[in-house]
Amino acid sequence: MYELLITEKPQAAAKIAAALADGKAIKESLNRVPYYKVTHKGKDIVVVCAVGHLYGLEQKEGVKKWAFPVFDIEWRPSYETKKSAAFSKGYLMTIKKLSKDAKEFTVATDYDIEGEVIGLNVIKHACKQKDAARMKFSTLTKPDLVEAYENKSKRLDWGQANAGEARHYLDWYNGINFSRALTSSYKSTGGFKILSIGRVQGPALKIVVDKEREIKAFKPVPFWQIELIGKVNGGDIDAWHIKDKFWEKKEADSVMGKVKGKKKGRVEKIEKNQFKQNPPNPFDLTSMQVEAYRVFRIHPKDTLAIAQELYTAGYISYPRTSSNQLNPKIGYSKVLSLLSNQDKYKELCSKLLKGKLNPNNGTKTDPAHPAIYPTGIDPELDERSFKIYDLIVRRFMSTFGEPAVRETMKINVDVNKEIFVAKGTRTIEKGWFEYYGSYVRLEEEELPKVKENDIVNIKKIELLSKETQPPKRYTPASIIKELEKRGLGTKATRASIVDTLFHRNYVHGSSSIEATELGISTIETLEKYVPHIIDEAMTRHFEDEMEEIREGKKNKDEVLSEAKQDITNVIKDFKKHEKDIGEGLKQAHWQSKDTMNTLGSCPVCKEGSLMIRSGKFGAFAACSNYPKCKTTMSIPNNARIKSTKKTCEICGYPMVLELRKKSAKEFCLNPNCKSKHVEGKAGKEAKAVATGKIEKKCPKCGKNLALRSSIYGKFYGCTGYPKCKHIEKLVEEKK
């Protein structure tokens, strides 16, 4: 008989087994699933892993598949209901087998709501137990894991477990019932399209659509500014009229009349002010995602995935935290001492270790985990993962730094009684900037050294005509921050919620998020007939109630009963307006499809548009003016093609964007565009290869290379294809 210890992932099982083993962990396998036998202080332990959620919610047998509203659901093994989860069967069968000879059970999944649900389901359904002991840890390092095991709680965290179950039930109730209602309404019009809307997805989409409405309703207002460019004491100076914006051109013209033709100005006043800039707070998940997007343009979902890998490898603490506070229990000196073994951090850590270590903690807390911090273990990482790791390390170090001291300087320049102001800011003492390094990215603009009455030589004074700008669209990072501010979703789900909006074609864009016609019309339709589905306040209400369940202040069944009643009432309203809702959604779908399939104006007939069409051999672009215009063009298959709303500067054909999972490429649709042909020596060589005058060998297999053509232009490809897939670009000579 032994104790069965259940982890969330294979990597965690290996680390926990190694940490607890008095000697060496014995690795065995069952159903091709690894598990570990260890002895810890004379006690036999078997460590086995799940692979995330081994169980998922499904409606009970006997309930009509497309019925709604439906609330008769149960936990079922994921492999039974999802093809993508077929691999999980072996893991579940292994846990079931090993549980038969176990006398004690310990859950060591990630210590958060999702981890608690995973652990609960395994204990309840696979191991047939009512409860289990619980390990709680924030890093997968040996000291933390041993401490977590030796101080484990005797029971599961039932607050987290009940809150997690409630969240899964609520998400299922809302997502399935409302998505079925939307699909049914579309079907009532004679068409068919599976549509979805989720508990948080609906309000999140409305936030993006509301921003789009603001932008469309925006009317620019003209204003004028007057700029002075000159020199003083050998240094350049850029100053603006003290009024800044002139909303009446007459007033701006009057000022210009006074300063026109003036060649000299006088320094009238100098103001200097020093201020302290405190170190940043430690990272919680959202602030890390926002910062990673700011400095690297890595999308929040990818940042979380990388951070999760860093955690399971033992390099950082648990990333799914809403706390921006570090706890002294983690041992600041110990972490910095370990980091100092890495050459790139050695000098900085040594400097910090000489002073007092008091992090500049924020105000946000998390009952399960502290802010994100490095463990100090020297990592082996690819370039992208190292970027996130380095950002976390430098953020951790900078929180212990001294405030930076900066100085602002204002110089007032008098030109015929009109005052122009030049502003500059410089860093006096680096403080924490030294630790955060290149990620600080603050503007440093130092003004020339001047004193009152110094003469400014004017190069020019210019009247600039401008307009107010519309509100900016959300970026992948700022929408995450907005959802957090409004209390929608959780730290771990917000990125995936936004990702779902993209997959449903409700929004598009890479650097800025724009609502599609489908997204806008879906919100307009729901606002008109069933606004409850996208009610932000209602979603936030249930988020608050789930927190109260976790704290033991609310009963799970009461919250779910309230949700069922609300959903039932909404569905009644839905069914009253089913056809109207369906017509609105159908029209939105086709408008959106036309917009997304339009790549630009036809360059041949000038009347139609180039549209994405499907044929026997895949997708292609064709003129909408067919059969009058029979223009067709190739486009890459197995990729998403979008219009850039730009035309090629060389040939005038539409420019399009090819989107693949890990890349984006912009190119001209014209296969004969001169931009795709290489001139000079490389061009002559290509022609010689094509005509057989010279031979160019493949560096991989030794066969001849041949000149090939694609939508992107000419290239060399191996004649041994498909066995050898070597290709080479034609490199144009540098001038």
Secondary structure as UniProt FT lines:
FT   STRAND          2..7
FT   HELIX           10..20
FT   STRAND          26..30
FT   TURN            31..32
FT   STRAND          33..40
FT   TURN            41..42
FT   STRAND          43..49
FT   STRAND          55..59
FT   TURN            61..62
FT   TURN            65..66
FT   STRAND          73..77
FT   HELIX           78..81
FT   HELIX           83..85
FT   TURN            86..87
FT   HELIX           88..99
FT   TURN            100..101
FT   STRAND          102..108
FT   HELIX           113..121
FT   HELIX           122..126
FT   STRAND          133..134
FT   HELIX           142..150
FT   HELIX           158..187
FT   TURN            188..190
FT   TURN            199..200
FT   HELIX           201..217
FT   STRAND          222..232
FT   TURN            233..234
FT   STRAND          235..241
FT   TURN            242..243
FT   HELIX           249..259
FT   TURN            260..261
FT   STRAND          264..277
FT   HELIX           285..296
FT   HELIX           300..312
FT   TURN            313..314
FT   HELIX           328..330
FT   HELIX           332..339
FT   TURN            340..341
FT   HELIX           343..353
FT   HELIX           383..398
FT   TURN            399..400
FT   STRAND          404..415
FT   TURN            416..417
FT   STRAND          418..429
FT   TURN            431..432
FT   HELIX           433..436
FT   HELIX           437..439
FT   TURN            452..453
FT   STRAND          455..467
FT   HELIX           476..485
FT   TURN            486..487
FT   TURN            491..493
FT   HELIX           494..503
FT   TURN            504..505
FT   STRAND          507..508
FT   STRAND          513..515
FT   HELIX           517..529
FT   HELIX           531..534
FT   HELIX           536..550
FT   TURN            551..552
FT   HELIX           556..576
FT   HELIX           578..597
FT   STRAND          598..601
FT   TURN            603..605
FT   STRAND          609..615
FT   TURN            616..617
FT   STRAND          618..623
FT   TURN            624..628
FT   STRAND          632..634
FT   STRAND          640..647
FT   TURN            649..651
FT   STRAND          654..660
FT   TURN            661..662
FT   STRAND          663..668
FT   TURN            671..672
FT   HELIX           674..676
FT   HELIX           680..691
FT   TURN            699..701
FT   STRAND          704..710
FT   TURN            711..712
FT   STRAND          713..718
FT   TURN            719..723
FT   STRAND          727..729
//
